[in-house]
Amino acid sequence: MSQVVIVALGGSLMYDNGEINQEWIDSASTIISQTASKGTKIGIVVGGGHLARENIAAARKSGVTDTFDLDLVGIAATRLNAATFAAALKSVGVDVSENVPETTASATESLQNHDVVVMGGTIPGHTTDAVSINLAVDSGAERCTIVTNVDFVYDKAPQTNPDAIAFEELTLAELQSIVGPPEHRGAGPNVVIDPIGVQIAIDNSIELALLNGRELERLAKCIAGETFRGTIIGVN
Ligand code: UTP
């Protein structure tokens, strides 16, 4: 396959104060269309964001306590967001696969025939970060980039710790010491990069990167394979 870029687009980017962030969706689609037209294959895994949070909270209020069942609600949200993002890409002329694949194997197959594939979650027990890292493994990509709403990986949550230290470079082992062991922490918002995904990256020598996707020029540089502001997490 030609050069493959794999990105996890955090669902938080698709929403702003609980509303669909139309401006971001349209700008991000245009950025992706520019690189896709140059022959790079792009695999995109979209997260659940506000839609997942609201619906998981509603299921909890209805008395659902089983993580598996809550995860299913989250997966449905990621797939709806993926369908919306795929439709936006199609409208700007991108050759994107018609259906939202439900496995990374079928997404990899779709990438053989299309410039871009957009998917959401797969099975309960992890998040779309882990899905995107699995997609990188399946499609033969060397790196998977987590596009989120923080600038860097920090030693602790920057939202609540003003003294948090930002890292521009880390190794996968150092990242694992920050995010912790590969366990599913339950449905809903979690640590900066899913620890289950980090373990998959370690096992398969996949380099990770993280950037703030609200800064569109960083997203553009990442998709185009250029140097961008964010954290690079090397294999060693
Ligand atoms: P996200 O990938 O959006 O995870 O999936 P997140 O970490 O909660 O959200 P962000 O990245 O911080 O915005 C939403 C939820 O859907 C379920 C999990 O419950 C996850 O928390 N999910 C998602 C799965 O169970 N399996 C998947 O493959 C994807």
Boltz pocket constraint, residues with backbone or C-beta under 6 A from the ligand:
constraints:
  - pocket:
      binder: B
      contacts: [[A, 10], [A, 11], [A, 12], [A, 46], [A, 47], [A, 48], [A, 49], [A, 52], [A, 67], [A, 70], [A, 71], [A, 72], [A, 73], [A, 74], [A, 75], [A, 78], [A, 120], [A, 121], [A, 122], [A, 123], [A, 124], [A, 125], [A, 126], [A, 127], [A, 128], [A, 129], [A, 131], [A, 186], [A, 187], [A, 188], [A, 189], [A, 190], [A, 191]]
      max_distance: 6.0
